[in-house]
Amino acid sequence: METKSVTVIGGGLAGSEAALSLADRGVAVRLVEMRPARGTAVHHTDGLAELVCSNSLKSTKPDSAAGMLKAELDRLGSPVFAAARRNQVAAGGALAVDRGAFSADVTALAQAHPLIEVVREEAVDVAAEAARADAVVLATGPLTSDALSASIASLTGADHLAFYDAAAPVVMADSLDMGRLFRQSRYEEGAGDYLNAPFERDEYEAFIDALLGARRVIDKAFGSKDLFQACQPIEEIARAGRDAPRFGTLKPVGLTDPRTGRRPWAALQLRAEDAAGQSYNLVGFQTNLAFPEQERVFRMVPGLERAEFARYGVMHRNTFIDAPRLLDDHGRLVTEAARRLPVPVYVAGQLAGTEGYAEAIRSGLHVALAVAADLRGTPLPPLPRETAYGALLAYATDPATADYQPMHVNFGIMAPLDPPVRNKGARYRAYAERGGAALERYAGELADAGLLAAVAGAAGEDGARG
């Protein structure tokens, strides 16, 4: 495998993980990071794996989706996750890290690895990179440079490369008050495809007051006024006039509240996010509100008083591809333009449409396994849908997934239990137990294929020592 070489573009979490995991499997890696030659609006250092937002990798609870994901990273021997464990700081039930120490640790690992060459320059042409390696991994994240974005667009088609994220929140179905919500599609009698949250007039007025007074995220320099013209956040619509949402996103026309027998004053529609109806998207609720404000304000919507958020709404610069139409389950680009390149191109991290730090690490690891298997001519064992990342990968590469937006791992996209478990706590434990068993089978298959790194399990040991 030392005769094989891979160019990894992007030194964030996904790129660093892909580079280290490939090198640990005997593949020579050229890791290209544009900082410090070219900076971004949010990075402050030239270190690899710099965390630019929170320093938390979220929950470590075994019976949470985030905890299941960490169990995968630990069991499969992720070097970046092991570094996070070594540099963790007290944060209750979450895994938080010392940002500087964590970045320095990952940077030192990459620079010291005999099979990794860290190159500090801006990659601007995917085809040029493909001409000098046996495979290319794109892991440039949400702030991919304009020049490289243009090159990626030539491989994906401009219509499949988003430059700004306009996502509405997603909430868990079992946290909704179904006694207040009703199922109906506009102008149709009986059950329909949407859940509807009906507002009385006083409820609507109170909601608008809270919405207009809520704290918003401060736009960074990479924001664009054109974004708000093309896809208005719900709070911006309300600023145009208190009744504007009622004649747009919250219009009640064509709906009849079965509790009253009449049309509501306003209504929010919720659309199923997954085939099993375990999570719902708040239709038209793109927002720029801070996450705590989303919980406070959107829980004022009738029926959402105890809503559990699987994903918060976001509105910011966020380059990502339309993964369900562009990637296979190895993370390879499958467009005609990509196939004409001399070597395969893979996409990892948020550019591939995963949201979250741990998800980015896991995406980099998955692509590293796929590239190593493909270079060896070895079949890659299929990743079980019952695992946390397996569920996310299935969602992100399913052509039936419409209006794709970056997604965290969450129980709303996991395959339903058979038989169903009604109690939420018991259900989440059952998900974790089922996922754990599937993970062990998968790790065994990787080991049989010679793809499981010798460092597997080291993350947990490092965490115990740290």
N, C-alpha and C positions, 0 to 999 in steps of 0.2 A: 504493500500500500504506500510505501514511501516514494514510489515513482509517480504516484497520483498527486495532483495539486488542485486546490480549490481556492477561489478568490471569494472572500466574504466582505461585502461592502456594508460598512456601518458598525461602529464599535459601541453600540448600546447594549442593553441586556440580551436581546436575542442574538445579535451578532457576536458578542463575546462568548455566549454559551455555545453557539454553533462552532466558532473557531476552536475553543478549548476542547469540546467534545469530539470534533473531528480529529484534532491533533492527538488526543488520547487514544484514538483508534488507528493511529499510524498514517494519517493523511497530512501532507504538507499544506499549510494554510498561509495565504497572503491576506492579512486583515487590513482593510483600507478604511481609515477614519479621517474625515476632512478637518476635524479640529486638531490643532489650533490654526491651521492655515486658513480655514474659513469657519467662522463662528456661527451661532444661531441666536435667536432672540431670547432663549431661556437657559442655555448652558452657561455655566460660570467657570468651568475648568476644561482642561484637555484630557481628563481622565476617562478611561473606559468605564462603561456601566454607570455613568453619573446619573443619579436620580434627580430629576428636575422639578418634581411635584412633591408628593408626600414622601416620607422616609419609611412608610409602612408597607409591608407586603401582605397585609390583611391577616385574617384569622388563622390560628393554628388548631382550632377545634377539630378533632377528628371527624365529627359528624356534621361538618359544614362543607360546602363545595370548595371553598378556599383551602380548608384543611386537607381535603382529599387530594387537591392538586399538589400540595406540599409533600404529601406522602409519596406521590409519584416521583417528584423531583428527588426526594431522598432515596427511594428504592432504586431508581435508575442511575444514581450516581452523578447528578448534575454538579459540575464544579462551581458554577456561579451561585447556586443555592447553598453549597457548602461554605462559600465565602460569606454569604449573608448570615449563616449561622455563626460563623466565627466573629462577626462584627455586630451581633445583635445588641440592642439596648432594651431596657425594661419597658414593656408596653402592654402589660396585662396579658390578655389572650391573643395578642397579635404579634407578628414577627416584624419588628422595626429594627432598623440598622443605623449605625453611625455612617452617614452618607460619605464623608471624606475617607474614612478608614476602609469602608466597603469598596469604593471605587479604586483606591490605591491598591487594595488586595487583588482585585480582578486585573488591574493594569499590570501589576508585578507578575501575576501568573502567566499572562499572555506574553509579556516581554521575556520572561525566563524560559518559556517552553522552546525546546530545540526545533520544533517543527512549525513554529509560528513566526512569521515576519510581519511586524506592525509597520504599516506604511502610512505616513501622515500627508495625505493629499486628497483632493476632491476627485472622486470618480464621476465622470460626466457622460460616459457612453457605455451602455451595457454590452453592445456588440464588441467593442474594443477589449473589454475585460474578458469576454467569452473566448477571444482569440488566443488568450495566453494561459488558459487553465483547462482542467478537465470538467469543471462545473463552476457555476457562479451562484452565490447566495446573496440575495438582496435583503438587507435588514436595516434599512436606513430610517425607519420610524416615521412619525407624523410630521417631522420637519425636513423631509427630503428636499435637497436643494432644487432650485428651479431647473437647472440644466439636466440633472439626473431625472427629475420628474418628466421632462420632455422626452428623454430617451425611453423611460418606462412606458410612457403614453404611446410611443411608436410600436411597442410590443403588445400592449393591451388594448389599444384604441382609447381615444380620449374620453369616450362615453363611459368607460369602465374604470376610470381613475378619478376618484374624488379628491378635491383639494380642500374642502371644508366639510366638517362633520356637522350635521344638523339632526341630532337624534333626540327623540322623545323618551321619557322614562319608561321603564318596563317594571311592572309590579307582579308579585306572586298571586296566583288565583286564590289560593287558600287563605289569603289575608284580606280578601274583599268581603264586604257585607252583602251577600246575595239576597238578603231580605229587602234591601233598598234598591239594588240594581235590578234592571230587567233586560231580558234578551229580546232584541228586535232589530231588524234592518229597516231603513227608512221606507215608508209607504208600503210595508208588508205586514200582514197580520200574522200573529203567532210568533214562535221562536225564529230568530234570525241569526246572522253571523256575528253580531256585535252585542256586547254588554253596554248598557246605557246608564249613566249616572245622572238622574234628573235633579235640577236645581229649582227650588222655589225662588221667588223674586228676592226675598231678604237674604237667602243663602248666597245667591249670585252676587248681590251687592257687597256682602261681607267678603266674599272670595276676591272680588275685583279690588277692594280696598287693600287686602293683604298682598295681592299680587303686585299692585303698583308701589307698595311700600317696601317690598322685599329687596334684600341685598343681592346685587348681581356680581358676577365674576368680572374683574377688570380686564379689558381686552389688552393683549400684548401687542407689540408692534407688528406681528404677523397677521393681525386681524384685517378684515376688509369690509368697507361699507357696503360693497356689492353683495356680500353675504346676507345682510339684513334685508336688502331689497328682494333677493331671490327667495329667501326662506325666513319669514319673520318669526322671531320668538313670540310666544304667547303674551309675554309681558309687554313687548313692543306693540303688538296689536291692540292691547288694552290702552296703551298710551295714546293711540290714535283716536280713542273714544271709548267711553265705558261700555257702550253697547256693541262695539265692533266685534268682540269675540262671539257675541250672541247671534250675529249675522254671518259668522264665519265658522271657526272651529267648533264653537259650542251651539251652533244653530239647532233648534229643536224640531224643525219642520219634518214632517213625515213620521213623527214618533208619537206614540200614545202611552202614557204612564198607566199601567194596569191598576195601580193603587188608586188613582184618581179618575181614570177614564178620560183624561184630557191631555192636551199637549203641554209639556213642561215649559217653564219660563226659559230655560236653557238646558243643554244636555251635553255631557262629555261622552264620547264613544270610546270603548276599549276593544281592541282587536287582538285575537289570540296570537301570541308570539311563536307558539309551537303547535304541532299537530295534535298533541294530547291536551291542549288547553290548560297547561299548568302555569303559564305566565301570560300577561296581557300588556300590550303597548297602549299608552295614552295617546290616542290619535290626534295629531296636530298640536301636541304640546311640546314642540321644540322649545328649548328654554336656555337662557343664559344665567339663571339663578344659581347661587351657591348651593352646594349639596344640602346643607342643613336647612336652608330656606325652602328647597323643594319638598323636603319632608314636612315642614311646618305648613306651608301654603297648600300643597296638593292634597294633604290629608283633610283639608276643609271641603274637598269635593265630596258630596253625599255618597256614602258607600265605601269611601276610601279612608275613613277615619283611622284605621289600623293597618294601612297599606305597608307591605314590606317590599322595598325596592330591590329588584334584581339588577337594575341598571339605572343610573341617574341620567337625566338629559344633559347634553353637552352641546356647545356651540363654539367651535374654535378651529384654528388651522389644523388639519389632520389629513395628511395624505395617506390614502389606503386604496387598495384595489377591490374590485367587485369579486371577491374570492369565489362565491358559488359558481360563477361563470368562467373563471379563469384558472383555478387551481385544481389539481387532483389531490388525492389523499396523501401523497408524498410531499405536497407543497410545491410541486412543479408547475410552472406556467405551461398551459396547454394550447395557447393560441397558435395560429398558423405562423405568425411572425416569429414567435419564440422557437417554434420547431425548425425554422430555417437557420437558426444559429448553429454553430458547430458543436456546442455542448449545451446540456440542459441548464435552465435557470430556475432556481428555487426562491421562494419568498417566505420570510419568517418575521415574527413580531407584529407590531401594530400595522406595519405596511400591509401585512397579510390579513388584517382585520381582527386581530385579537386585542382586547382591552385589558390593561392591568399589568403590573410588574411581574408577578409570578407567571402569568399567562405568557408574557413575552419570553421569559426564560424557558418555559416548557416548549414553546414553539420553536425556539432555537435548537433545543435538544432533539425534538422530533425531526426537524429537517436534517440535523447532523446524522441521525440514525438512518434516515432515508438516503442521504447522499452516500454514506459509507456503504450501505447495502447495494445501491445502484452501481457504484464504482467497482464493487467486488463481483457484481453479477449475482448477488445473493438475494433471494426473495425477502422483503421486509415483512415480518409478521404483522398482520392487521391489528391496529390498535382497538381494543374493545370499546364499544359504545358505552359500556357500563362504567368506565373510568371517567374522571372529571374532564381531562383533556380530550378523551375519545368522544365525549358528547359534544364538546365545543368544535372539534374537528369535523364531526358529522354534520353539525349545523352549518359550519362555515364553508363546506364543500358540497352542500346539497343544492343542486340547480333549482329545486323548488323553493328555496329560501328567497323571498322577494324583498326588495327595498333594503338590502343588506347594510347593516351598520356594525361597527366594532362591538364586540360582546365579551363580557367577563364570563368565567365559568359560573354556573348557577344551576340549582336543581330544576328550574323551569324548562331546561332543554335536555334533561336526561330522560332516557327511556323509562316509561312508567313501570312501576312494580307490578308483578303478576304473582299472586293476587294483590289488588290495591291495599294500601295501609292508610287508614283514615286519620289516625292521630299524627300530627305534624312531627313531634319529636321522634316517635317511633319510626315514621316514614324516613326521616333524615338519617337515622341510625341504620335503617335497612339499606338506604342508598350507599352509605359508607361501607357497610359490610359486603354488599354485593360488589362494589367497586374495588375493595381490597382484594377479594378473591380473584377478580378478573385481572387485577394488576399483577398478582403473583403468577398467574398463568402466562401473562404477557412477558414478564421478566424472564421466566423459564424459557420461553420461545426465543427471546433475544439471546440468551446465553447459549442455547443450542445452535443458533446461527452465528455465534462468535461476535455478536454486536454489543453485548453488555460489558461496559467498561469495568476494569478491575477495581475501580474506586467505588463501585456501587455500595451504598450503605454508609459511606464515609461522612455524608452530610449529617446524619444523625449523631455519629460519634463526635464530630466537630462541635455540634450544638451542645452535646452533653459536657464537653470539655470547656466550651465557652460560656 
